[in-house]
Amino acid sequence: MVQRVRRLPEPKSGNPFIDTNAYTPWMCSMKQLVGMVMLLPIRMALNVLLFIPAMYCCVWLASRGWKPGKHLKPWQRFIMAHILRPIVRLWLLVVFGYWRISVRGKRASATDAPFTVIAPHSTVMDTWMFLLYTYGSMVSQREAANYPFVYRVALACEPIWVERSGGAGGGTRTASSTLEEMEKRLRLPGRWLPICVYPEGTRHNANAMLGYKTGAFQPGLPVQPVLFKFNKPEDSIWPKGVISPNMSFIRAMSRPWATCDVEYLPVYLPSKEERDDAQLFALNVQNEMAKALTLPTTDFSLEDFHLTRKAMAAGLPRDAALIEYNLINRLHNVRLPDLKVVLERFIQMNTSKSGVVSSNEFMVHLAWPIREHAVLLFKEYDTCSDGREELRYREYVVGTLDLATKVPNAAQVVSDAFEALSDGQDQLSTTGILDAMHKRGFSDVSTDSVERFLYKMSQSSDLSVSGFASYVESNPDLNVLLFWFLHGTDADF
């Protein structure tokens, strides 16, 4: 019997990319409304007329002339450290009501901890707390250029740009060149600002700690974790792609007061095993920081956001494509483009747009004439065991990776299956397939079911051996069904 698809534990938290403030009690919403009426106009006026011009002048001077590969001049660093910081602190007090920001622990030197890792990354306040308490060389995505003020701030931090779309123009970098730039700066201690990273890689709603990217952990050097604990993070959360920064700032300016605790954790010295395994190193640091924040850890990541956005564009519910990418990647070393292809197949199956594929939708999509094989494959994929006969995208991904991609000698299986189904002819035909299946004991296979399969195939491929191979490649679930057709369902992979 084919081995059972592994059953993954359920995520420890819900969707990290939703606006939790939308579900706060009505009393909190009333407080926000009162704040918008009484506080927002005054604070907005002070912000626009006084603080923004003052801060922009500072960061413009501090970033003037900076180019990738260069470091700031001493007088520019002086502006950031001794002129901008007091202005930012006063701004946070007057405009956002941060009357108390407490600091615990001590920041380590760049010699003791070449990397500073900061979490969680969830609010519009993160950049300004970073400037006050962890100022350093920011590893930042290039999309910061969409926000001119934030972009200027980033330039004044000797940034290492990351281009997630893979481009390399204008000083942006892919993951490999980002690591090279980090290592280059580490070889010149003292010339560059300390390297600071948000290892979660994206913004979220702070209900849990997202999975960490491994970039800061690949050199195997000590890191210092730094925590930002906001008393009411829901008032200023900025989950990626959900809330505009303007709305987040308006919410933050509408509350009467706020506090923040900044905590420098002890420098984390990696063991030999962690130096050899960046994923293990990142996972252990994530657990330490989550423990200090009393937050659950998850394996959700930026890739989950991209999958969610693709699913929602197709009309699926917002939670339909959440899979905990980091966990799937550790198990199968699969990349986002491959998961998007799997998601496209799932979307095609899920004609009801419910976010879960029913057994009937699964059968219709495969159109495989031997129904008992398709039913068995659905049961193999459906590891939820709740009796609903519904297949989630997460289960489908794991099932595909555990079964469909593990068929031995898949190309030979396709070739042998075509030979058997075509009865030695150059093309598949209804009569040939029907005879071949009846000869192998599948007497329940009907002419209509074979015609449906051939019609489905003919929509994207011809009926030749090359067309058949192409069709199976684009529908890898058929690898399992063809293997079972040739060898029986009791044969192990």
DRENDO-1510 file (C-alpha; in Angstrom, 1 decimal, always signed):
<recs>
REC; n; res; u; v; w
REC; 1; MET; +0.0; +0.0; +0.0 .
REC; 2; VAL; +1.2; +3.5; -0.8 .
REC; 3; GLN; +2.6; +5.2; +2.3 .
REC; 4; ARG; +0.3; +7.6; +4.0 .
REC; 5; VAL; +0.8; +11.3; +3.4 .
REC; 6; ARG; +2.2; +13.0; +6.5 .
REC; 7; ARG; -0.2; +14.9; +8.7 .
REC; 8; LEU; +1.1; +18.3; +9.8 .
REC; 9; PRO; +0.2; +19.9; +13.1 .
REC; 10; GLU; -2.2; +22.8; +12.9 .
REC; 11; PRO; -0.8; +26.3; +13.0 .
REC; 12; LYS; -0.6; +27.8; +16.5 .
REC; 13; SER; -2.2; +31.1; +15.4 .
REC; 14; GLY; -4.6; +32.4; +12.9 .
REC; 15; ASN; -4.0; +34.5; +9.8 .
REC; 16; PRO; -1.2; +36.9; +10.6 .
REC; 17; PHE; -2.1; +39.2; +7.7 .
REC; 18; ILE; -5.5; +40.5; +8.8 .
REC; 19; ASP; -6.4; +43.7; +10.7 .
REC; 20; THR; -7.0; +42.6; +14.3 .
REC; 21; ASN; -8.2; +46.1; +15.1 .
REC; 22; ALA; -11.3; +45.4; +13.0 .
REC; 23; TYR; -12.4; +42.9; +15.7 .
REC; 24; THR; -11.8; +45.0; +18.8 .
REC; 25; PRO; -14.7; +45.6; +21.3 .
REC; 26; TRP; -17.0; +48.5; +20.5 .
REC; 27; MET; -15.7; +50.5; +23.5 .
REC; 28; CYS; -12.2; +50.6; +22.0 .
REC; 29; SER; -13.8; +51.8; +18.7 .
REC; 30; MET; -15.6; +54.5; +20.6 .
REC; 31; LYS; -12.3; +55.6; +22.2 .
REC; 32; GLN; -10.7; +55.8; +18.7 .
REC; 33; LEU; -13.6; +57.9; +17.4 .
REC; 34; VAL; -13.3; +60.3; +20.3 .
REC; 35; GLY; -9.6; +60.5; +19.7 .
REC; 36; MET; -10.1; +61.3; +16.0 .
REC; 37; VAL; -12.4; +64.2; +16.9 .
REC; 38; MET; -10.4; +65.7; +19.8 .
REC; 39; LEU; -6.7; +64.7; +19.3 .
REC; 40; LEU; -6.2; +64.0; +15.7 .
REC; 41; PRO; -6.6; +67.6; +14.3 .
REC; 42; ILE; -4.1; +69.1; +16.8 .
REC; 43; ARG; -1.6; +66.3; +16.4 .
REC; 44; MET; -1.9; +66.3; +12.6 .
REC; 45; ALA; -1.2; +70.0; +12.5 .
REC; 46; LEU; +1.9; +69.7; +14.7 .
REC; 47; ASN; +3.0; +66.7; +12.7 .
REC; 48; VAL; +2.7; +68.4; +9.3 .
REC; 49; LEU; +3.8; +71.9; +10.2 .
REC; 50; LEU; +6.6; +71.2; +12.7 .
REC; 51; PHE; +7.9; +67.6; +13.1 .
REC; 52; ILE; +7.9; +66.2; +9.5 .
REC; 53; PRO; +9.8; +69.2; +8.1 .
REC; 54; ALA; +12.3; +69.1; +10.9 .
REC; 55; MET; +12.9; +65.4; +10.6 .
REC; 56; TYR; +13.0; +65.4; +6.8 .
REC; 57; CYS; +15.7; +68.1; +6.9 .
REC; 58; CYS; +17.8; +65.9; +9.2 .
REC; 59; VAL; +17.5; +62.8; +7.1 .
REC; 60; TRP; +18.0; +64.7; +3.8 .
REC; 61; LEU; +21.2; +66.1; +5.1 .
REC; 62; ALA; +22.3; +62.8; +6.6 .
REC; 63; SER; +21.6; +60.8; +3.4 .
REC; 64; ARG; +22.8; +63.5; +0.9 .
REC; 65; GLY; +25.3; +61.9; -1.5 .
REC; 66; TRP; +24.9; +58.4; -0.2 .
REC; 67; LYS; +25.3; +55.6; -2.8 .
REC; 68; PRO; +25.3; +51.8; -2.6 .
REC; 69; GLY; +28.7; +50.6; -1.4 .
REC; 70; LYS; +29.5; +53.9; +0.4 .
REC; 71; HIS; +29.2; +54.7; +4.1 .
REC; 72; LEU; +28.0; +57.9; +5.7 .
REC; 73; LYS; +30.4; +60.7; +6.6 .
REC; 74; PRO; +31.1; +61.4; +10.4 .
REC; 75; TRP; +29.0; +64.6; +10.3 .
REC; 76; GLN; +26.1; +62.7; +8.8 .
REC; 77; ARG; +26.2; +60.1; +11.5 .
REC; 78; PHE; +26.3; +62.9; +14.1 .
REC; 79; ILE; +23.1; +64.3; +12.7 .
REC; 80; MET; +21.3; +60.9; +13.0 .
REC; 81; ALA; +22.6; +60.2; +16.5 .
REC; 82; HIS; +22.5; +63.6; +18.2 .
REC; 83; ILE; +20.0; +65.8; +16.3 .
REC; 84; LEU; +17.4; +63.5; +14.8 .
REC; 85; ARG; +17.0; +61.2; +17.7 .
REC; 86; PRO; +15.8; +63.9; +20.2 .
REC; 87; ILE; +13.4; +65.2; +17.6 .
REC; 88; VAL; +12.0; +61.7; +17.0 .
REC; 89; ARG; +11.6; +61.1; +20.8 .
REC; 90; LEU; +9.7; +64.4; +21.2 .
REC; 91; TRP; +7.6; +63.6; +18.1 .
REC; 92; LEU; +6.6; +60.2; +19.5 .
REC; 93; LEU; +5.5; +61.9; +22.8 .
REC; 94; VAL; +3.6; +64.9; +21.3 .
REC; 95; VAL; +2.1; +63.3; +18.2 .
REC; 96; PHE; +1.6; +59.7; +19.3 .
REC; 97; GLY; +1.4; +60.0; +23.1 .
REC; 98; TYR; +4.4; +57.8; +24.0 .
REC; 99; TRP; +4.9; +59.2; +27.4 .
REC; 100; ARG; +7.0; +56.2; +28.5 .
REC; 101; ILE; +9.5; +54.1; +26.6 .
REC; 102; SER; +11.4; +51.8; +29.0 .
REC; 103; VAL; +14.7; +50.1; +28.1 .
REC; 104; ARG; +15.9; +46.9; +29.6 .
REC; 105; GLY; +19.3; +45.3; +29.0 .
REC; 106; LYS; +22.2; +46.8; +27.1 .
REC; 107; ARG; +23.0; +46.9; +23.5 .
REC; 108; ALA; +26.1; +44.9; +22.6 .
REC; 109; SER; +28.9; +46.2; +20.5 .
REC; 110; ALA; +29.2; +45.3; +16.9 .
REC; 111; THR; +32.3; +43.2; +17.8 .
REC; 112; ASP; +30.3; +41.1; +20.3 .
REC; 113; ALA; +27.2; +40.8; +18.1 .
REC; 114; PRO; +27.7; +41.6; +14.4 .
REC; 115; PHE; +24.0; +41.3; +13.8 .
REC; 116; THR; +21.0; +42.8; +15.6 .
REC; 117; VAL; +17.8; +41.0; +15.0 .
REC; 118; ILE; +14.6; +42.8; +15.8 .
REC; 119; ALA; +11.0; +41.5; +16.3 .
REC; 120; PRO; +8.1; +41.6; +16.0 .
REC; 121; HIS; +7.7; +43.6; +12.8 .
REC; 122; SER; +4.2; +44.7; +13.0 .
REC; 123; THR; +3.6; +48.5; +13.5 .
REC; 124; VAL; +4.2; +51.8; +11.9 .
REC; 125; MET; +6.3; +52.7; +14.9 .
REC; 126; ASP; +8.9; +50.1; +14.2 .
REC; 127; THR; +11.1; +52.4; +12.0 .
REC; 128; TRP; +11.2; +55.1; +14.6 .
REC; 129; MET; +11.9; +52.8; +17.5 .
REC; 130; PHE; +14.7; +51.4; +15.4 .
REC; 131; LEU; +16.2; +54.9; +14.9 .
REC; 132; LEU; +16.1; +55.5; +18.6 .
REC; 133; TYR; +17.3; +52.3; +20.0 .
REC; 134; THR; +18.9; +50.1; +17.3 .
REC; 135; TYR; +20.2; +52.5; +14.8 .
REC; 136; GLY; +22.3; +50.7; +12.3 .
REC; 137; SER; +22.7; +49.5; +8.7 .
REC; 138; MET; +19.1; +48.4; +7.8 .
REC; 139; VAL; +18.5; +45.4; +5.6 .
REC; 140; SER; +15.4; +46.7; +3.8 .
REC; 141; GLN; +13.2; +45.8; +0.8 .
REC; 142; ARG; +13.4; +48.2; -2.1 .
REC; 143; GLU; +9.6; +49.0; -1.9 .
REC; 144; ALA; +10.5; +51.4; +0.8 .
REC; 145; ALA; +11.1; +53.8; -2.1 .
REC; 146; ASN; +7.3; +54.0; -2.4 .
REC; 147; TYR; +7.3; +56.1; +0.8 .
REC; 148; PRO; +9.6; +59.1; +0.2 .
REC; 149; PHE; +10.1; +60.0; +3.9 .
REC; 150; VAL; +10.8; +56.4; +4.9 .
REC; 151; TYR; +13.1; +56.0; +1.9 .
REC; 152; ARG; +15.1; +59.0; +3.0 .
REC; 153; VAL; +15.4; +57.5; +6.5 .
REC; 154; ALA; +16.5; +54.2; +5.0 .
REC; 155; LEU; +19.2; +56.0; +3.0 .
REC; 156; ALA; +20.5; +57.6; +6.2 .
REC; 157; CYS; +21.0; +54.1; +7.6 .
REC; 158; GLU; +23.5; +52.8; +5.0 .
REC; 159; PRO; +20.9; +50.3; +3.8 .
REC; 160; ILE; +21.4; +46.9; +2.2 .
REC; 161; TRP; +18.6; +46.8; -0.3 .
REC; 162; VAL; +16.8; +43.6; -1.1 .
REC; 163; GLU; +14.9; +43.2; -4.4 .
REC; 164; ARG; +12.4; +40.4; -3.8 .
REC; 165; SER; +11.3; +40.3; -7.4 .
REC; 166; GLY; +14.8; +39.3; -8.3 .
REC; 167; GLY; +15.9; +42.6; -10.0 .
REC; 168; ALA; +19.3; +43.9; -9.4 .
REC; 169; GLY; +19.2; +47.5; -10.8 .
REC; 170; GLY; +19.6; +50.7; -8.9 .
REC; 171; GLY; +21.6; +49.1; -6.1 .
REC; 172; THR; +19.0; +46.4; -5.3 .
REC; 173; ARG; +20.1; +42.9; -4.5 .
REC; 174; THR; +18.9; +39.3; -4.6 .
REC; 175; ALA; +19.3; +37.1; -1.6 .
REC; 176; SER; +22.7; +35.8; -2.5 .
REC; 177; SER; +24.2; +39.2; -3.3 .
REC; 178; THR; +22.6; +40.6; -0.1 .
REC; 179; LEU; +24.6; +38.0; +1.9 .
REC; 180; GLU; +27.7; +38.9; +0.0 .
REC; 181; GLU; +27.2; +42.6; +0.9 .
REC; 182; MET; +26.7; +41.7; +4.5 .
REC; 183; GLU; +29.9; +39.6; +4.6 .
REC; 184; LYS; +31.8; +42.4; +2.9 .
REC; 185; ARG; +30.8; +44.9; +5.6 .
REC; 186; LEU; +31.6; +42.4; +8.3 .
REC; 187; ARG; +35.2; +42.2; +7.1 .
REC; 188; LEU; +35.5; +46.0; +7.7 .
REC; 189; PRO; +34.4; +46.4; +11.3 .
REC; 190; GLY; +34.2; +50.1; +12.4 .
REC; 191; ARG; +33.7; +51.5; +8.9 .
REC; 192; TRP; +30.0; +50.5; +8.6 .
REC; 193; LEU; +27.1; +50.8; +11.0 .
REC; 194; PRO; +26.1; +47.6; +12.7 .
REC; 195; ILE; +23.8; +45.4; +10.6 .
REC; 196; CYS; +20.2; +45.3; +11.7 .
REC; 197; VAL; +17.6; +42.8; +10.4 .
REC; 198; TYR; +13.9; +42.2; +10.9 .
REC; 199; PRO; +14.2; +38.4; +10.5 .
REC; 200; GLU; +10.5; +37.9; +10.0 .
REC; 201; GLY; +10.9; +39.6; +6.6 .
REC; 202; THR; +7.5; +41.2; +6.5 .
REC; 203; ARG; +4.9; +43.0; +8.6 .
REC; 204; HIS; +2.1; +41.2; +10.4 .
REC; 205; ASN; -0.5; +41.7; +13.1 .
REC; 206; ALA; +1.7; +40.6; +16.1 .
REC; 207; ASN; -0.6; +37.7; +17.1 .
REC; 208; ALA; +2.4; +35.4; +16.8 .
REC; 209; MET; +6.1; +35.3; +15.8 .
REC; 210; LEU; +6.5; +34.6; +12.1 .
REC; 211; GLY; +9.1; +32.2; +10.8 .
REC; 212; TYR; +12.5; +33.8; +10.4 .
REC; 213; LYS; +14.5; +34.2; +7.2 .
REC; 214; THR; +18.0; +32.8; +7.5 .
REC; 215; GLY; +20.0; +35.6; +5.9 .
REC; 216; ALA; +21.4; +37.0; +9.2 .
REC; 217; PHE; +22.1; +33.5; +10.5 .
REC; 218; GLN; +24.0; +32.1; +7.5 .
REC; 219; PRO; +27.4; +33.6; +8.5 .
REC; 220; GLY; +27.1; +31.7; +11.8 .
REC; 221; LEU; +28.0; +34.8; +13.9 .
REC; 222; PRO; +26.6; +35.9; +17.3 .
REC; 223; VAL; +23.4; +37.9; +17.1 .
REC; 224; GLN; +21.7; +40.2; +19.7 .
REC; 225; PRO; +17.9; +39.9; +19.8 .
REC; 226; VAL; +16.0; +43.1; +20.4 .
REC; 227; LEU; +12.3; +43.2; +21.3 .
REC; 228; PHE; +9.7; +46.0; +20.8 .
REC; 229; LYS; +6.7; +45.5; +23.1 .
REC; 230; PHE; +3.9; +48.0; +22.5 .
REC; 231; ASN; +1.1; +48.2; +25.1 .
REC; 232; LYS; -1.5; +48.5; +22.3 .
REC; 233; PRO; +0.0; +47.2; +19.1 .
REC; 234; GLU; -3.5; +46.8; +17.5 .
REC; 235; ASP; -3.8; +50.6; +17.4 .
REC; 236; SER; -0.8; +51.0; +15.1 .
REC; 237; ILE; -0.5; +47.6; +13.4 .
REC; 238; TRP; +0.5; +47.7; +9.7 .
REC; 239; PRO; +0.0; +44.2; +8.3 .
REC; 240; LYS; +1.4; +43.9; +4.8 .
REC; 241; GLY; -1.1; +44.6; +2.1 .
REC; 242; VAL; -4.0; +45.1; +4.5 .
REC; 243; ILE; -3.9; +48.6; +5.9 .
REC; 244; SER; -2.4; +51.7; +4.4 .
REC; 245; PRO; +0.3; +53.5; +6.4 .
REC; 246; ASN; -1.8; +56.6; +6.5 .
REC; 247; MET; -4.6; +54.7; +8.2 .
REC; 248; SER; -2.2; +53.2; +10.7 .
REC; 249; PHE; -0.8; +56.6; +11.5 .
REC; 250; ILE; -4.3; +58.0; +12.0 .
REC; 251; ARG; -5.2; +55.3; +14.4 .
REC; 252; ALA; -1.9; +55.8; +16.3 .
REC; 253; MET; -2.5; +59.5; +16.5 .
REC; 254; SER; -6.0; +59.1; +17.7 .
REC; 255; ARG; -5.2; +57.3; +21.0 .
REC; 256; PRO; -4.5; +59.4; +24.1 .
REC; 257; TRP; -1.4; +57.7; +25.2 .
REC; 258; ALA; +0.8; +54.7; +24.6 .
REC; 259; THR; +3.9; +53.0; +26.0 .
REC; 260; CYS; +6.6; +50.8; +24.6 .
REC; 261; ASP; +9.2; +48.5; +26.2 .
REC; 262; VAL; +12.5; +48.0; +24.4 .
REC; 263; GLU; +14.4; +44.9; +25.6 .
REC; 264; TYR; +17.9; +44.0; +24.6 .
REC; 265; LEU; +18.3; +40.2; +25.1 .
REC; 266; PRO; +21.7; +38.7; +25.9 .
REC; 267; VAL; +23.9; +38.0; +22.8 .
REC; 268; TYR; +23.0; +34.6; +21.4 .
REC; 269; LEU; +26.2; +32.6; +20.7 .
REC; 270; PRO; +25.5; +29.8; +18.1 .
REC; 271; SER; +26.6; +26.3; +18.8 .
REC; 272; LYS; +28.5; +24.3; +16.2 .
REC; 273; GLU; +25.3; +22.7; +15.0 .
REC; 274; GLU; +23.7; +26.1; +14.6 .
REC; 275; ARG; +26.7; +27.5; +12.8 .
REC; 276; ASP; +26.4; +24.6; +10.3 .
REC; 277; ASP; +22.6; +24.9; +10.0 .
REC; 278; ALA; +21.2; +28.4; +9.5 .
REC; 279; GLN; +17.6; +27.2; +9.7 .
REC; 280; LEU; +18.3; +25.6; +13.1 .
REC; 281; PHE; +20.0; +28.8; +14.3 .
REC; 282; ALA; +17.1; +31.0; +13.1 .
REC; 283; LEU; +14.5; +28.6; +14.6 .
REC; 284; ASN; +16.2; +28.6; +18.0 .
REC; 285; VAL; +16.6; +32.4; +18.1 .
REC; 286; GLN; +12.9; +32.7; +17.1 .
REC; 287; ASN; +11.9; +30.5; +20.0 .
REC; 288; GLU; +14.0; +32.6; +22.4 .
REC; 289; MET; +12.4; +35.9; +21.3 .
REC; 290; ALA; +8.9; +34.5; +21.2 .
REC; 291; LYS; +9.4; +33.1; +24.7 .
REC; 292; ALA; +10.4; +36.6; +26.0 .
REC; 293; LEU; +7.4; +38.1; +24.3 .
REC; 294; THR; +5.0; +35.3; +25.5 .
REC; 295; LEU; +3.9; +34.9; +21.9 .
REC; 296; PRO; +3.4; +31.6; +20.0 .
REC; 297; THR; +5.7; +30.8; +17.1 .
REC; 298; THR; +4.5; +30.0; +13.7 .
REC; 299; ASP; +6.0; +29.1; +10.3 .
REC; 300; PHE; +4.0; +31.6; +8.4 .
REC; 301; SER; +6.1; +33.9; +6.3 .
REC; 302; LEU; +6.2; +36.4; +3.5 .
REC; 303; GLU; +5.6; +33.6; +1.0 .
REC; 304; ASP; +2.3; +32.9; +2.7 .
REC; 305; PHE; +1.2; +36.4; +2.1 .
REC; 306; HIS; +2.0; +36.1; -1.6 .
REC; 307; LEU; +0.0; +32.9; -1.9 .
REC; 308; THR; -2.9; +34.5; +0.0 .
REC; 309; ARG; -2.9; +37.4; -2.3 .
REC; 310; LYS; -3.0; +35.1; -5.3 .
REC; 311; ALA; -5.8; +33.1; -3.8 .
REC; 312; MET; -7.9; +36.1; -2.9 .
REC; 313; ALA; -7.4; +37.5; -6.5 .
REC; 314; ALA; -9.0; +34.3; -7.7 .
REC; 315; GLY; -12.0; +34.7; -5.4 .
REC; 316; LEU; -10.9; +32.3; -2.6 .
REC; 317; PRO; -11.3; +33.2; +1.1 .
REC; 318; ARG; -8.4; +35.1; +2.7 .
REC; 319; ASP; -7.3; +32.0; +4.8 .
REC; 320; ALA; -7.4; +29.5; +2.0 .
REC; 321; ALA; -3.8; +29.6; +0.9 .
REC; 322; LEU; -2.0; +29.8; +4.3 .
REC; 323; ILE; +0.3; +26.8; +4.5 .
REC; 324; GLU; +3.2; +27.8; +6.9 .
REC; 325; TYR; +5.7; +28.1; +4.2 .
REC; 326; ASN; +8.8; +27.8; +6.4 .
REC; 327; LEU; +7.6; +24.4; +7.6 .
REC; 328; ILE; +6.8; +23.1; +4.1 .
REC; 329; ASN; +10.2; +24.4; +2.9 .
REC; 330; ARG; +12.1; +22.7; +5.7 .
REC; 331; LEU; +10.4; +19.4; +4.8 .
REC; 332; HIS; +10.6; +19.6; +1.0 .
REC; 333; ASN; +12.9; +22.5; +0.0 .
REC; 334; VAL; +10.2; +23.8; -2.2 .
REC; 335; ARG; +10.1; +27.4; -3.6 .
REC; 336; LEU; +7.4; +29.9; -3.9 .
REC; 337; PRO; +7.0; +29.7; -7.8 .
REC; 338; ASP; +6.4; +25.9; -7.5 .
REC; 339; LEU; +3.8; +26.5; -4.8 .
REC; 340; LYS; +2.1; +29.1; -7.0 .
REC; 341; VAL; +1.8; +26.4; -9.7 .
REC; 342; VAL; +0.2; +24.0; -7.2 .
REC; 343; LEU; -2.1; +26.8; -6.1 .
REC; 344; GLU; -3.2; +27.4; -9.7 .
REC; 345; ARG; -4.3; +23.8; -9.9 .
REC; 346; PHE; -6.1; +24.0; -6.6 .
REC; 347; ILE; -8.0; +27.2; -7.8 .
REC; 348; GLN; -9.0; +25.3; -11.0 .
REC; 349; MET; -10.3; +22.4; -8.8 .
REC; 350; ASN; -12.2; +24.7; -6.4 .
REC; 351; THR; -15.0; +25.8; -8.7 .
REC; 352; SER; -17.2; +26.7; -5.7 .
REC; 353; LYS; -14.6; +29.2; -4.5 .
REC; 354; SER; -15.1; +28.0; -1.0 .
REC; 355; GLY; -11.4; +27.5; -0.2 .
REC; 356; VAL; -11.7; +23.8; +0.2 .
REC; 357; VAL; -12.0; +21.2; -2.5 .
REC; 358; SER; -14.8; +18.7; -2.2 .
REC; 359; SER; -14.3; +15.1; -3.3 .
REC; 360; ASN; -16.6; +15.7; -6.2 .
REC; 361; GLU; -14.6; +18.7; -7.4 .
REC; 362; PHE; -11.4; +16.6; -7.1 .
REC; 363; MET; -12.9; +13.8; -9.3 .
REC; 364; VAL; -14.2; +16.3; -11.9 .
REC; 365; HIS; -10.8; +18.0; -12.1 .
REC; 366; LEU; -8.9; +14.8; -12.6 .
REC; 367; ALA; -11.5; +13.1; -14.8 .
REC; 368; TRP; -9.7; +9.8; -14.3 .
REC; 369; PRO; -11.9; +7.0; -15.5 .
REC; 370; ILE; -11.0; +4.6; -12.7 .
REC; 371; ARG; -13.0; +6.2; -9.9 .
REC; 372; GLU; -11.8; +4.0; -7.1 .
REC; 373; HIS; -8.2; +5.2; -7.7 .
REC; 374; ALA; -9.3; +8.9; -7.6 .
REC; 375; VAL; -11.3; +8.3; -4.4 .
REC; 376; LEU; -8.2; +6.7; -2.8 .
REC; 377; LEU; -5.9; +9.5; -3.9 .
REC; 378; PHE; -8.3; +12.0; -2.4 .
REC; 379; LYS; -8.4; +10.1; +0.9 .
REC; 380; GLU; -4.6; +10.0; +0.9 .
REC; 381; TYR; -4.4; +13.8; +0.5 .
REC; 382; ASP; -7.2; +14.5; +3.0 .
REC; 383; THR; -5.3; +14.1; +6.3 .
REC; 384; CYS; -7.6; +16.2; +8.3 .
REC; 385; SER; -9.7; +13.1; +9.3 .
REC; 386; ASP; -12.8; +15.1; +10.3 .
REC; 387; GLY; -15.1; +13.2; +8.1 .
REC; 388; ARG; -16.0; +16.3; +5.9 .
REC; 389; GLU; -14.3; +15.0; +2.8 .
REC; 390; GLU; -12.8; +18.4; +2.1 .
REC; 391; LEU; -9.3; +19.1; +0.9 .
REC; 392; ARG; -7.5; +22.3; +2.0 .
REC; 393; TYR; -4.7; +23.8; -0.1 .
REC; 394; ARG; -2.2; +23.0; +2.7 .
REC; 395; GLU; -3.1; +19.3; +2.6 .
REC; 396; TYR; -3.0; +19.3; -1.2 .
REC; 397; VAL; +0.5; +20.8; -1.2 .
REC; 398; VAL; +1.8; +18.2; +1.3 .
REC; 399; GLY; +0.0; +15.4; -0.6 .
REC; 400; THR; +1.4; +16.5; -3.9 .
REC; 401; LEU; +4.9; +16.7; -2.5 .
REC; 402; ASP; +4.7; +13.5; -0.5 .
REC; 403; LEU; +3.1; +11.4; -3.2 .
REC; 404; ALA; +2.8; +12.9; -6.7 .
REC; 405; THR; +6.4; +14.0; -6.9 .
REC; 406; LYS; +7.8; +10.7; -5.4 .
REC; 407; VAL; +6.6; +8.3; -8.0 .
REC; 408; PRO; +9.8; +6.3; -9.1 .
REC; 409; ASN; +10.9; +6.6; -12.7 .
REC; 410; ALA; +7.9; +8.9; -13.4 .
REC; 411; ALA; +8.9; +9.4; -17.1 .
REC; 412; GLN; +9.0; +5.6; -17.5 .
REC; 413; VAL; +5.6; +5.2; -15.8 .
REC; 414; VAL; +4.1; +7.7; -18.2 .
REC; 415; SER; +5.6; +5.9; -21.2 .
REC; 416; ASP; +4.5; +2.5; -20.0 .
REC; 417; ALA; +1.0; +3.8; -19.3 .
REC; 418; PHE; +0.7; +5.4; -22.7 .
REC; 419; GLU; +1.8; +2.2; -24.3 .
REC; 420; ALA; -0.9; +0.2; -22.4 .
REC; 421; LEU; -3.7; +2.8; -22.8 .
REC; 422; SER; -3.1; +3.3; -26.5 .
REC; 423; ASP; -2.8; -0.4; -27.3 .
REC; 424; GLY; +0.4; +0.3; -29.3 .
REC; 425; GLN; -1.1; +3.1; -31.4 .
REC; 426; ASP; +0.3; +6.6; -31.9 .
REC; 427; GLN; -2.7; +8.3; -30.3 .
REC; 428; LEU; -5.0; +7.7; -27.4 .
REC; 429; SER; -8.6; +6.7; -28.2 .
REC; 430; THR; -11.7; +6.0; -26.4 .
REC; 431; THR; -11.8; +2.4; -27.6 .
REC; 432; GLY; -8.1; +1.8; -26.8 .
REC; 433; ILE; -8.3; +3.1; -23.2 .
REC; 434; LEU; -11.6; +1.3; -22.5 .
REC; 435; ASP; -10.2; -2.0; -23.7 .
REC; 436; ALA; -7.0; -1.6; -21.8 .
REC; 437; MET; -8.8; -0.8; -18.5 .
REC; 438; HIS; -11.3; -3.7; -19.0 .
REC; 439; LYS; -8.4; -6.1; -19.6 .
REC; 440; ARG; -6.8; -5.1; -16.3 .
REC; 441; GLY; -10.0; -5.8; -14.4 .
REC; 442; PHE; -11.6; -2.3; -14.2 .
REC; 443; SER; -14.9; -3.4; -15.7 .
REC; 444; ASP; -16.8; -0.5; -14.2 .
REC; 445; VAL; -15.1; +2.0; -16.4 .
REC; 446; SER; -17.6; +3.5; -18.8 .
REC; 447; THR; -17.3; +5.0; -22.3 .
REC; 448; ASP; -18.5; +8.3; -20.9 .
REC; 449; SER; -15.8; +8.5; -18.3 .
REC; 450; VAL; -13.1; +7.8; -20.8 .
REC; 451; GLU; -14.5; +10.4; -23.2 .
REC; 452; ARG; -14.5; +13.0; -20.4 .
REC; 453; PHE; -10.8; +12.2; -19.6 .
REC; 454; LEU; -9.9; +12.6; -23.3 .
REC; 455; TYR; -11.9; +15.8; -23.6 .
REC; 456; LYS; -10.2; +17.2; -20.6 .
REC; 457; MET; -6.8; +16.3; -21.9 .
REC; 458; SER; -7.5; +17.6; -25.4 .
REC; 459; GLN; -8.2; +21.1; -24.0 .
REC; 460; SER; -4.5; +21.6; -23.3 .
REC; 461; SER; -2.6; +18.8; -25.1 .
REC; 462; ASP; -2.9; +16.6; -28.1 .
REC; 463; LEU; -3.5; +12.8; -27.7 .
REC; 464; SER; +0.0; +11.7; -28.8 .
REC; 465; VAL; +2.7; +10.4; -26.4 .
REC; 466; SER; +4.3; +13.8; -26.1 .
REC; 467; GLY; +1.0; +15.5; -25.5 .
REC; 468; PHE; +0.1; +12.8; -22.9 .
REC; 469; ALA; +3.5; +13.4; -21.2 .
REC; 470; SER; +3.0; +17.1; -21.2 .
REC; 471; TYR; -0.5; +16.8; -19.7 .
REC; 472; VAL; +0.7; +14.5; -16.9 .
REC; 473; GLU; +3.5; +16.9; -16.2 .
REC; 474; SER; +1.1; +19.8; -15.7 .
REC; 475; ASN; -1.2; +17.5; -13.6 .
REC; 476; PRO; +1.3; +15.5; -11.4 .
REC; 477; ASP; -1.5; +13.8; -9.5 .
REC; 478; LEU; -1.9; +11.6; -12.5 .
REC; 479; ASN; +1.6; +10.2; -11.8 .
REC; 480; VAL; +0.1; +8.4; -8.8 .
REC; 481; LEU; -3.0; +7.2; -10.7 .
REC; 482; LEU; -0.9; +5.9; -13.6 .
REC; 483; PHE; +1.4; +4.1; -11.2 .
REC; 484; TRP; -1.6; +2.5; -9.6 .
REC; 485; PHE; -3.0; +1.6; -13.0 .
REC; 486; LEU; +0.2; -0.3; -13.9 .
REC; 487; HIS; +1.2; -1.8; -10.6 .
REC; 488; GLY; -1.9; -1.8; -8.3 .
REC; 489; THR; -2.7; +0.3; -5.2 .
REC; 490; ASP; -0.8; -2.1; -2.9 .
REC; 491; ALA; +2.5; -1.3; -4.6 .
REC; 492; ASP; +4.8; +0.9; -2.5 .
REC; 493; PHE; +6.8; +3.8; -3.9 .
</recs>
